Amino acid sequence: MSTAQLLDGKALANSIQTELTQQVQDLQIRKGRAPGLAVLMVGDNPASAAYVRNKERACANVGIASFGRHFPATATQAELEQAIAALNEDERVDGILVQLPLPDHLDAVALLNQIAPDKDADGLHPVNLGRLVRGEPGLRSCTPAGVMRLLQAYDVHPKGQHAVVIGRSILVGKPQALMLLEADATVTIAHSRTPDLGAIARAADILVVAVGCPALITAAMVKPGAIVVDVGMNRVTDASGKARLVGDVDFASVQSIAKLITPVPGGVGPMTVAMLLQNTVQSYIER
């Protein structure tokens, strides 16, 4: 029985970080300052805190200065809007990111829309999403951009391929479908409410799954020789009470069917952080 080759996002992210470190060192001499990223976090969500620490550690490795702020869970919409307005004007800051999810009393969309489009490190501002729709240059949403970079690194060319994206979020599914379309794939978007999801998934040469449902995709739903990209990140607890991270794909069974597959963790996650750093450096170069 053949086993799929792993799409190793961790190794690729490390090599991207090495390239960015060199780029930042060279540019810093000319610009007279380091690039800067501000991550705004509200409240004490442990998963969010871990993500923020991870992002700030990655920034430090590359030579990007962190201007992050941690607000209490009681922070108001106005306080956060003021903080974003100040960062928009701050010449030391090239990228701004609001760590999601936010407490229920805050309007995340309104806050994301406050970020200056050219400092939108997450690529989620309507202006940047509009640029993606139009095929114009701009900051791209980190996770789908990371998926595209991973495919490229393993010589997967979407042109003429049938790509199926399962998931329709503004964070991953929709921009992912647009990026694959831009790369000349024929794209189908499906989601958790799609009838006979298995039949649609099985038609995919490239299958990208971003739903947030553990083991949603089984071996019976994958075409032999397909490329499977698992964006899901779910924390599950086994019978002994031990927690671990799993994707949306039943990795153990699908690995024997697919040609290439991303592991979870170590696949798409590290690429998301690498693209965040890349967006920040891109903004730094263009300012």
Phi, psi and omega in degrees: 000126180282154179240137182297145172286142179279137169274098190274091181293329182295313180295317181294318179300320178298319181289326176295317179298323178296316178298315181295323179301314180295317180299315181295319179300316181293318183288327184300324180298317183286320187272339178078012176202160175278158170293154182230138177234133177246116176256121179260125179237140180238128176085193188234039176296118186300322179295316179298317180300319179295318179298317182296315178301318179298315180295318182291325177295318179296320177302312181300320180299325185270342182099021176267129179283141179259131177239035185293157176224139180248118181257149174293161181300341181272001182304143182267163176303316183297320179299317182289322177297320177297316181298317180294318179301319180294320180291326176302324183272345187283116184294340182279347187255124180255336181224141178233137182220130173260118182287122179259155000281158176257159174305151188302332185282355182257146179263099185297318183298316180299322180291316179299324180289342178284337184290134176301128185308326182278358174245012185279082188298336181271352178066028186252357179294143179308327179296316180289323175294323176296320177297322178296314179301321183275355181072026180264155177298148179172175179286131185257146178305130195296313185294307178298325177296323177295321177298315181297320179294323179294315178300317181299317183296333180256021177057036173265116183253112183294342184307125178077359180269155173267112179257132175245125177252119177258112187127140186228025181290159178286341181283319185230297192305306184294309178296327178299314179300318180294320180293321178292323177296318179298330179271015174072023170278158167269122193245132170246132175254127175234175182201184187296340180260007179288126177294143180048058180302324182301317182296320180290315179300321183292342179277355188277133165280322176237121183243119178246124186242121182216073185245323185089039181225111186303135175054033178298320184261119180255172181302326182293346183259007185239132177290134177304131180086005179287161173260123187243120179246117185256106181271347183298145177218097186238135177266119180240151180246129180276181186300332181275001178088008181273130182268144173212163180264133176227162179266197176270353182252138175285088191306313186303317182278324185285333182301332181275354182254317187285163174271317178225144180210145175272136172281160171229120356282176175101004179254268185282327184309305180298330179291326178300315180294318180300320180289329175298315178296318180298316178300318180297316179293323177298316178298320180299316181295321188275349182269000000 
